[in-house]
Every structure is written in structure tokens, then in C-alpha cells.
Amino acid sequence: MAELTHFDQSGHAHMVDVSEKSVTSRIAVATGQIKMSAQAFEIVSEGRAKKGDVLSIARLAGIMGAKKTSDLIPLCHPLAISKVAVELMLDPDLPGVQIEATVKTTGQTGVEMEALTAVSTAALTVYDMVKAVDKAMEIGNIHLALKDGGKSGLYEAS
């Protein structure tokens, strides 16, 4: 069983020392979704939300969230991110929005948390912008879909 890296031998939380790790190209992709009522979906898909273009604003919020991850998650390293892409796809079958974030860097630690934070922030922004119409929206299925780079190599969710 793998050890938890954010605890020292005494069980105290600490930031992992990555100074001896190799600098490699790293990528992470996370996905998630937000389900909403048919009425809310119609408003979003037709661009009629009173607060503005929901998907564009949520995309920007996701990018900003990725960049602020180390400010939000106490033991995350601040990283020089080289790319953040956030895609929001309308899904009438939910109904709602599917969200995917891709984050890249070249460094000594991965960008999984940044990708997950981007998806979460984008979903929360959709919620904020549409909550006047549907307070029962559900954010869910947020998970790491892919990561590559570093000692552990490639991971793809099944």
C-alpha cells in the first residue's frame, strides 16, 4: 500500500520536499459535471442568464481556479503552469454541463490538483450564475481522468 506523502514520520502534515525530483513535462486532465433543471439548461444553452454568458465566465473562472490552487489547498506547491484549458459542453441528456480541464507544466510535481480545482471552480461558477433559476443543481463526478509525467508515469481512469 502506498504511503501518504503529506505526513511526516510523526504524523504531522507537511509540504512534500520535491527538490530532489526530476524536472519533467507533466499533464493532468480532470472532468466533472453539473446537472440542472430543464428550465435552467434552456436558459444557459440559449444565453439568457441575467448574469451573462455562463459558459465563457465559468471557463475563465476555471482557469483562474487552476492558477490559485496553492492558495486554496494548504499543502500544494505553487507552480509555474504553462497551460490551462477548460472546456464546458452542454449536455441535454443530463441536462447540464460537462466540464473538462487540462493543465500542463514542466516541473518537479504534478498538476492533478490544479486540474481538479479548475473543474470545481468552473462548476461552482455555473451554479452561482444560474442559482436564481435552480437552487437544486448538482455538481458531481469530479475526478482525475489522466495524469502523465514524473516518477509515477501515466495514469488513466478506467
C-alpha positions in Angstrom: 0.0 0.0 0.0 1.3 3.4 -0.9 2.2 5.8 1.9 0.5 9.2 2.4 3.2 11.7 1.4 1.8 14.7 3.1 2.6 13.4 6.6 6.0 13.1 8.3 7.1 10.1 10.5 5.4 11.7 13.5 2.1 12.0 11.6 2.2 15.8 11.2 1.1 17.4 8.0 3.9 18.9 5.9 4.6 20.1 2.4 6.4 17.4 0.4 10.0 18.2 -0.5 10.2 17.9 -4.3 13.7 19.4 -4.6 15.3 16.1 -5.4 12.7 15.2 -8.0 13.5 15.4 -11.7 12.0 18.3 -13.8 9.7 16.7 -16.3 6.7 17.6 -18.5 3.5 17.0 -16.7 -0.1 17.0 -17.7 -3.4 16.3 -15.8 -6.9 16.1 -17.1 -9.9 16.3 -14.8 -13.6 16.1 -15.6 -16.9 16.7 -13.8 -20.4 17.9 -14.4 -23.3 20.0 -13.2 -26.8 18.8 -13.5 -29.7 21.3 -13.7 -33.4 21.6 -14.4 -34.6 21.7 -17.9 -35.5 25.3 -17.4 -32.0 26.2 -16.2 -30.5 24.2 -19.1 -32.6 26.1 -21.6 -31.5 29.5 -20.1 -27.8 28.5 -20.2 -27.9 27.0 -23.7 -29.8 30.0 -25.1 -27.5 32.5 -23.4 -30.3 34.1 -21.5 -28.8 34.1 -18.0 -29.1 37.5 -16.3 -25.5 37.5 -15.1 -24.1 37.0 -18.6 -22.5 34.3 -20.7 -22.4 31.4 -18.3 -20.0 29.1 -20.1 -17.5 31.8 -21.0 -17.4 33.2 -17.5 -17.2 29.6 -16.0 -14.3 28.9 -18.4 -12.4 31.9 -17.1 -13.2 31.0 -13.5 -11.8 27.5 -14.1 -8.6 28.9 -15.5 -8.3 31.3 -12.5 -9.0 28.5 -10.1 -6.2 26.4 -11.5 -3.8 29.3 -11.1 -4.9 29.8 -7.5 -4.8 26.2 -6.3 -1.8 26.6 -4.0 -3.7 29.5 -2.3 -6.7 27.2 -1.7 -5.2 23.8 -0.9 -2.8 24.1 2.0 0.0 21.7 1.0 0.0 22.3 -2.8 3.2 23.7 -4.2 2.8 27.0 -6.2 3.6 26.0 -9.8 4.5 27.7 -13.0 1.6 26.5 -15.1 2.3 26.5 -18.8 -1.3 25.7 -20.0 -4.8 25.6 -18.6 -7.7 24.7 -20.9 -11.2 24.4 -19.6 -14.0 23.1 -21.9 -17.6 23.3 -21.0 -20.0 21.2 -23.1 -23.8 21.5 -23.0 -25.3 18.0 -22.4 -29.0 17.8 -22.9 -29.1 14.2 -21.6 -28.1 15.4 -18.0 -29.4 18.1 -18.6 -26.5 20.2 -17.7 -22.8 20.9 -18.5 -19.9 18.5 -18.8 -16.6 20.1 -17.8 -13.0 19.1 -18.7 -9.8 20.8 -17.6 -6.3 20.2 -18.9 -3.3 21.6 -17.1 0.3 21.4 -18.1 3.6 22.3 -16.6 7.3 21.4 -16.6 8.4 20.9 -13.1 9.1 18.7 -10.1 5.5 17.9 -9.1 2.2 17.2 -10.9 -0.8 19.3 -11.8 -3.6 17.0 -10.7 -4.9 19.4 -8.0 -4.8 22.3 -10.5 -7.0 20.3 -13.0 -9.4 19.2 -10.3 -9.6 22.8 -8.9 -10.3 24.1 -12.4 -13.2 21.8 -12.9 -14.6 22.5 -9.4 -14.3 26.3 -9.8 -16.0 26.2 -13.3 -18.9 24.1 -11.9 -19.3 26.4 -8.9 -19.4 29.4 -11.2 -22.1 27.8 -13.3 -24.0 27.2 -10.1 -23.5 30.8 -9.0 -24.7 32.2 -12.3 -27.9 30.1 -12.5 -28.9 29.6 -8.9 -31.7 32.2 -9.2 -33.5 29.7 -11.5 -32.4 26.4 -10.0 -31.0 26.0 -6.5 -31.2 22.2 -6.7 -28.4 21.9 -9.3 -25.9 19.1 -8.5 -22.2 19.2 -9.0 -20.6 15.8 -9.3 -18.5 13.1 -10.8 -15.4 15.3 -10.4 -12.3 13.1 -10.9 -8.9 12.8 -12.4 -9.2 11.3 -15.8 -5.5 11.3 -16.8 -2.1 12.3 -15.5 1.3 11.8 -17.0 4.9 12.8 -16.1 7.1 12.3 -13.2 8.2 9.1 -11.4 4.7 7.5 -11.3 4.2 7.9 -15.1 0.9 7.6 -16.9 -2.4 7.2 -15.1 -5.7 6.9 -16.9 -9.0 6.4 -15.1 -10.9 3.3 -16.2 
